[in-house]
Amino acid sequence: MDHVNLTDHLGAALGRPLTLAVVGAGARGRAYARMAADTGAARVVAVAEPDRARREDLAHAFGISGERAFTGWAELAARPRLADAAVVATLDHDHLGAATALAGAGYDLLLEKPVATTEADCDAIGRAVERAGVTAAVCHVLRYTPYTTALRALVDSGAIGEVVSVQHLEPIGHAHFAHSYVRGNWHDERSSGFSLLTKSCHDVDWLAYLVGRPVSRVSSFGGLHHFRPEHRPAGAAQRCVHCPRHVEAACPYSAARMYRDGLREDSPHRYFTQVMAGELTSEAVEHALRHGDYGRCVYGGHNDVADHQVVNLEFDGGATASFTMTAFTPMEDRRTTVFGTRGQVTGDGRHFHHLDFLTGRTTTTDTWARAPEGLAGHGGGDAGLVAAFVAALHQGRPELIRSGLAESIATHRVVFAAERARRQDRVVVL
């Protein structure tokens, strides 16, 4: 793990709360800020966000004065350092500028994934962090879930013998994909990145973490299959609210139905509706449906990222993994099967079922059993990540960080290699 910078930079535990600047006050930035404050060991003391309403909302929530509320990362980085660390939760294409400038200003970094949108930019951030001698952890939250901790402990114990192969599925969900990758911020490679990077660098990183070996070769297939103009239903309008009733009623991707439904407190679309409208009112939703990007037809040709992809990995030593990312599922947890020489383990993000070949018995483990109210935010991964980052810096305990920058960039390289393999129709050797 990449702990060298942390040990060198901190040296010893802090005798006061860790101070944080939040750069990017969107959904992720706000969530990480609240989780950090909830640890009791950190204070949010500055915010940098170009959107005035979001900036003022976060500043108000944490009692941040006006002189510590900035219009962007450049303004914050130009000032003398105001906090121990910065949470970088800007849009993906801003990570390079924000991370390099803030590292240069002396901030330790909690960097949202992906690290950056190109391999060269990832390397540039790595060099900036090394040059500044600061700490950078990446928000690979899946490494911090109770499920991952228990599953990796089982694999590492040798209970299933040597790992030979893995099957892993990321069921993005048709509603989530339509919201984020067709209508939303990650619909266009030029402004964000390809979907394997922006959505599933988590999964490739998680597979490498679970198997515990470097990837040696990769191949990949897939592309943009369904969300294309040639699949537009006859009579469909450019906006869902203008579609004839019979067309809208037959479309599973209707923005009008999805976001209006999101006004219900128990709706599975409530989070998406909050993002698209800014507030959970009928007036805000109707305005966004008629004037914003989230009201557009999914077959309008505004998007270009892959809606399905398979990635085949070969690890050092010969173990293999197959990973499927697809839009065409319900909203549900990832599913994984690990095949070993002495047993098999199958998991769903909460439970895993261990079959022992010798005894023929199957043992089921509920990894949420000790969480009386359940685990929100990627199965507890969000809170686990933030708690680990805060504790590592506050207590001087580098071993708590499981997703250091160097190892995260290494698994990003696998993602970039997989995309080259898909586009070039070849096996890429790392």
C-alpha positions in Angstrom: 0.0 0.0 0.0 1.0 3.6 -0.6 1.7 4.7 3.0 5.2 6.3 2.7 3.9 9.8 2.1 1.5 9.6 5.0 4.1 8.6 7.5 6.6 11.2 6.3 4.1 14.0 6.2 2.3 13.4 9.6 5.0 11.9 11.8 2.7 11.8 14.8 -0.9 12.0 15.8 -2.6 15.5 15.8 -3.5 17.0 19.2 -6.6 18.7 17.7 -9.4 18.0 15.2 -8.3 17.4 11.6 -9.4 20.4 9.5 -10.9 19.8 6.0 -11.7 21.9 2.9 -14.4 20.6 0.7 -13.7 21.2 -3.0 -16.9 20.5 -5.0 -20.1 20.7 -3.0 -22.2 18.3 -5.0 -23.7 15.1 -3.7 -20.4 13.4 -3.0 -18.7 16.4 -1.5 -21.6 17.1 0.9 -21.8 13.4 1.9 -18.1 13.1 2.7 -18.1 16.4 4.6 -21.0 15.3 6.8 -19.4 11.9 7.4 -16.1 13.4 8.3 -17.7 15.8 10.8 -19.7 12.9 12.3 -16.5 11.1 13.3 -16.0 13.8 15.9 -12.3 14.0 14.9 -12.6 16.5 12.0 -14.0 19.9 11.3 -15.0 21.3 7.9 -13.5 24.8 7.7 -13.6 25.8 4.0 -15.5 25.2 0.8 -14.7 25.8 -2.9 -17.7 25.4 -5.2 -18.6 27.5 -8.3 -22.4 27.1 -7.8 -23.5 29.8 -5.4 -26.4 27.9 -3.9 -24.4 24.8 -3.2 -21.5 26.8 -1.9 -23.7 28.8 0.5 -25.6 25.7 1.6 -22.5 23.8 2.6 -21.0 26.9 4.2 -24.2 27.4 6.3 -24.3 23.7 7.3 -20.8 23.8 8.8 -20.7 27.4 10.0 -18.1 28.4 7.4 -17.5 32.2 7.2 -17.7 34.1 3.9 -13.9 34.5 3.6 -13.5 30.7 3.6 -16.1 30.1 0.9 -14.4 30.1 -2.5 -15.8 30.1 -6.1 -13.4 27.3 -7.1 -10.3 25.2 -6.3 -8.0 27.8 -7.9 -9.1 30.5 -5.6 -8.6 28.2 -2.6 -5.2 27.0 -3.7 -4.0 30.5 -4.2 -4.5 31.3 -0.5 -2.2 30.2 2.3 -3.2 26.7 3.4 -6.5 26.9 5.4 -6.9 23.2 6.4 -4.9 20.0 6.9 -6.6 18.2 4.0 -8.9 18.7 1.0 -11.8 16.5 -0.2 -11.6 16.8 -4.0 -15.1 16.0 -5.3 -15.2 18.1 -8.4 -16.3 16.8 -11.8 -13.9 14.3 -13.2 -12.2 16.6 -15.7 -11.3 19.1 -13.0 -9.4 16.5 -10.9 -6.0 17.2 -12.5 -6.0 20.9 -11.9 -7.5 20.7 -8.4 -5.4 17.8 -7.1 -2.1 19.1 -8.4 -2.7 22.7 -7.2 -3.9 21.7 -3.8 -1.1 19.1 -3.3 1.4 21.9 -4.2 -0.3 24.1 -1.6 0.4 21.4 1.1 -3.0 19.8 1.4 -3.4 16.1 2.0 -6.0 14.8 -0.4 -9.1 12.6 -0.3 -9.7 12.3 -4.1 -12.9 11.1 -5.6 -12.6 8.3 -8.2 -11.6 8.3 -11.0 -8.2 9.8 -10.2 -8.3 11.5 -13.6 -9.8 10.9 -17.0 -6.5 10.0 -18.8 -3.6 7.8 -17.8 -1.2 10.8 -18.3 -3.2 12.9 -16.0 -3.2 10.2 -13.3 0.6 10.1 -13.6 0.8 13.9 -13.3 -1.3 13.8 -10.1 1.0 11.1 -8.8 4.1 13.1 -9.5 2.6 16.2 -7.9 1.7 14.4 -4.7 5.1 12.8 -4.5 6.8 16.1 -5.1 4.8 17.8 -2.4 5.2 15.0 0.1 1.6 15.0 1.0 -0.9 12.1 1.4 -3.5 11.2 -1.2 -6.2 8.6 -0.8 -8.6 7.6 -3.5 -12.3 7.1 -2.9 -12.4 3.4 -3.8 -15.1 2.9 -1.2 -15.7 -0.8 -2.0 -12.4 -1.6 -0.2 -13.9 -0.3 3.0 -17.2 -2.2 3.3 -17.7 -4.8 6.1 -18.6 -7.2 3.2 -15.2 -6.7 1.5 -13.3 -7.0 4.8 -15.0 -10.3 5.6 -14.8 -11.7 2.1 -11.1 -10.9 1.7 -10.4 -12.4 5.1 -12.1 -15.6 4.0 -10.1 -15.8 0.7 -6.8 -14.9 2.5 -7.4 -17.6 5.1 -7.1 -20.3 2.5 -10.6 -21.6 3.2 -11.3 -22.0 -0.5 -7.8 -22.9 -1.4 -6.0 -21.1 -4.2 -8.1 -18.7 -6.2 -8.4 -19.9 -9.7 -11.1 -17.6 -11.2 -13.7 -15.0 -10.4 -17.0 -13.9 -11.9 -18.2 -10.4 -11.1 -21.3 -8.5 -12.2 -21.9 -4.7 -11.8 -25.7 -4.3 -12.4 -25.8 -0.5 -12.9 -29.6 -0.4 -13.2 -31.5 0.9 -16.1 -32.8 4.0 -14.2 -29.3 4.8 -12.8 -27.7 4.5 -16.2 -30.4 6.6 -17.9 -30.0 9.3 -15.2 -26.2 9.4 -14.9 -24.8 8.1 -18.2 -27.3 9.1 -20.8 -28.8 12.3 -19.4 -26.4 13.2 -16.6 -22.8 14.4 -16.0 -21.2 11.2 -17.3 -23.0 10.9 -20.7 -20.1 12.2 -22.9 -16.5 10.9 -23.0 -15.2 14.4 -23.9 -16.6 16.0 -20.7 -16.1 13.1 -18.3 -14.7 9.8 -19.5 -15.6 6.4 -20.8 -18.1 4.5 -18.6 -15.7 1.7 -17.5 -13.6 4.4 -16.0 -16.3 6.7 -14.5 -18.5 3.9 -13.2 -16.5 0.7 -12.9 -12.9 1.6 -12.0 -14.3 0.7 -8.6 -14.9 -2.9 -9.7 -11.6 -3.5 -11.5 -9.8 -2.1 -8.4 -11.9 -4.3 -6.1 -11.1 -7.4 -8.1 -7.4 -6.7 -7.9 -7.7 -6.1 -4.2 -9.7 -9.3 -3.6 -7.3 -11.5 -5.7 -4.2 -9.8 -4.3 -2.1 -10.0 -7.4 -1.2 -7.7 -10.3 -3.1 -8.0 -13.6 -0.9 -9.2 -16.4 -3.2 -9.3 -19.4 -6.7 -7.9 -20.3 -9.2 -8.1 -23.1 -12.6 -6.5 -23.4 -15.8 -6.2 -25.6 -18.9 -4.1 -25.5 -20.1 -0.6 -26.5 -23.1 1.6 -26.8 -25.9 -0.8 -27.8 -29.3 0.6 -27.0 -29.4 4.3 -26.2 -29.1 5.4 -29.8 -31.3 7.5 -32.1 -32.2 4.4 -34.3 -34.0 2.9 -31.3 -36.2 5.9 -30.7 -39.9 4.8 -30.5 -42.1 6.1 -33.4 -43.6 9.4 -32.4 -41.3 10.1 -29.5 -40.5 13.7 -28.8 -37.2 15.3 -27.9 -38.5 15.7 -24.3 -40.4 13.1 -22.4 -43.0 15.7 -21.2 -43.9 16.3 -24.9 -44.2 12.6 -25.9 -47.7 11.4 -26.9 -49.2 9.7 -23.9 -49.2 6.2 -25.4 -45.5 6.5 -26.3 -44.4 7.8 -22.9 -46.5 5.1 -21.1 -44.7 2.3 -23.0 -41.1 3.6 -22.4 -39.2 2.2 -19.4 -36.9 5.2 -19.5 -39.5 8.0 -19.3 -38.0 10.9 -17.4 -41.4 12.3 -16.6 -42.5 9.1 -14.8 -39.2 8.5 -13.1 -38.6 12.0 -11.6 -42.3 12.7 -10.7 -42.2 9.3 -8.9 -39.1 10.5 -7.1 -41.2 13.0 -5.2 -42.5 10.2 -3.1 -40.6 9.7 0.1 -40.3 5.9 -0.4 -39.4 6.1 -4.1 -36.2 4.4 -5.4 -35.8 7.4 -7.6 -35.8 10.0 -4.9 -32.0 10.6 -4.9 -32.0 11.0 -8.7 -34.8 13.5 -8.4 -33.0 15.5 -5.8 -30.0 15.7 -8.2 -31.9 16.6 -11.3 -34.2 19.2 -9.7 -32.1 20.6 -6.9 -35.1 20.4 -4.5 -37.9 17.9 -4.0 -40.8 20.0 -5.1 -43.3 19.6 -8.0 -42.4 23.0 -9.3 -38.7 22.3 -9.4 -39.2 18.9 -11.1 -41.5 20.2 -13.7 -39.1 23.0 -14.6 -36.2 20.6 -14.9 -38.2 18.2 -17.1 -39.0 21.0 -19.5 -35.7 22.9 -19.5 -32.9 20.8 -18.1 -30.8 17.9 -19.5 -32.6 15.3 -17.4 -35.8 15.8 -19.3 -34.4 14.8 -22.6 -35.2 11.6 -24.5 -32.7 8.9 -23.9 -32.7 8.2 -27.7 -31.7 11.8 -28.6 -28.1 11.0 -29.5 -26.6 13.2 -26.7 -24.6 10.4 -25.2 -21.7 8.2 -26.4 -20.5 6.0 -23.5 -20.8 2.2 -23.5 -24.0 0.8 -21.9 -22.5 -2.7 -21.6 -19.0 -4.1 -21.4 -17.2 -7.3 -20.4 -13.6 -7.3 -19.2 -11.4 -10.4 -19.0 -8.4 -10.3 -16.6 -5.5 -12.6 -16.2 -3.5 -12.1 -13.0 0.2 -12.9 -12.3 0.2 -16.6 -11.5 -2.6 -17.5 -13.9 -5.8 -16.8 -12.0 -8.5 -15.2 -14.2 -11.6 -12.9 -13.7 -14.5 -12.0 -15.9 -16.3 -8.7 -15.2 -19.6 -7.6 -16.7 -20.9 -4.0 -16.5 -24.4 -3.5 -17.8 -27.1 -1.0 -17.8 -29.9 -3.5 -18.4 -30.7 -4.6 -14.8 -32.8 -3.5 -11.9 -31.1 -1.5 -9.1 -29.4 -4.1 -7.1 -26.0 -5.0 -5.5 -23.0 -6.4 -7.3 -22.7 -10.2 -7.4 -19.5 -12.2 -7.3 -18.4 -15.8 -7.3 -14.9 -16.8 -6.4 -13.8 -20.3 -7.5 -11.0 -21.9 -5.5 -9.2 -25.2 -5.4 -10.9 -26.2 -2.1 -14.2 -24.4 -2.3 -16.4 -21.6 -3.7 -17.8 -18.4 -2.3 -20.7 -16.5 -3.8 -21.7 -13.0 -2.5 -24.1 -10.2 -3.1 -22.6 -7.2 -1.3 -24.1 -8.2 2.0 -24.2 -12.0 2.3 -21.7 -14.6 1.1 -22.1 -18.3 0.9 -19.0 -20.5 1.4 -19.1 -24.1 0.0 -16.4 -26.3 1.4 -15.5 -29.1 -1.1 -14.2 -31.4 1.6 -17.3 -31.4 3.8 -19.9 -30.4 1.3 -21.3 -27.9 3.7 -22.3 -24.3 2.9 -21.9 -21.6 5.5 -23.7 -18.3 5.1 -22.4 -15.0 6.6 -24.4 -11.8 6.9 -21.7 -9.1 7.0 -24.3 -6.5 8.1 -25.3 -8.4 11.2 -23.7 -6.0 13.5 -25.2 -2.9 11.9 -28.6 -2.6 13.6 -30.0 0.0 11.2 -28.3 -1.3 8.0 -25.5 0.3 6.1 -26.0 3.2 3.8 -23.7 4.5 1.1 -22.2 1.6 -0.8 -22.9 -0.9 1.9 -21.0 1.2 4.5 -18.1 1.8 2.2 -18.6 5.6 2.1 -18.5 6.0 5.9 -15.7 3.4 6.2 -13.5 5.3 3.8 -14.0 8.7 5.4 -13.5 7.3 8.9 -10.3 5.6 7.8 -9.0 8.7 6.1 -9.8 10.9 9.1 -8.3 8.5 11.6 -5.2 7.9 9.5 -4.4 11.6 9.5 -5.7 12.4 12.9 -4.1 9.5 14.7 -1.0 9.1 12.5 -2.1 5.5 11.6 -1.2 5.1 7.9 -2.2 1.4 7.9 -5.9 2.4 8.0 -5.8 3.7 4.4 -6.5 0.8 2.0 -6.7 2.9 -1.2 -3.5 4.9 -1.5 -2.8 6.9 -4.6 0.0 4.7 -6.0 -2.0 1.4 -5.8 -5.2 3.2 -7.2 -3.3 4.5 -10.2 -2.0 0.9 -10.8 -5.6 -0.4 -11.0 -6.6 2.6 -13.1 -3.9 1.4 -15.6 -5.8 -1.8 -15.9 -9.0 0.1 -16.8 -7.2 2.2 -19.4 -5.7 -1.0 -20.8 -9.2 -2.7 -21.0 -10.5 0.3 -22.9 -7.7 0.1 -25.4 -8.3 -3.6 -25.7 -12.0 -3.0 -26.5 -11.4 -0.3 -29.0 -8.4 -2.0 -30.7 -9.9 -5.6 -30.6 -6.8 -7.1 -29.0 -5.3 -8.5 -25.8 -3.3 -5.9 -24.0 -0.3 -7.0 -21.9 0.5 -4.9 -18.9 
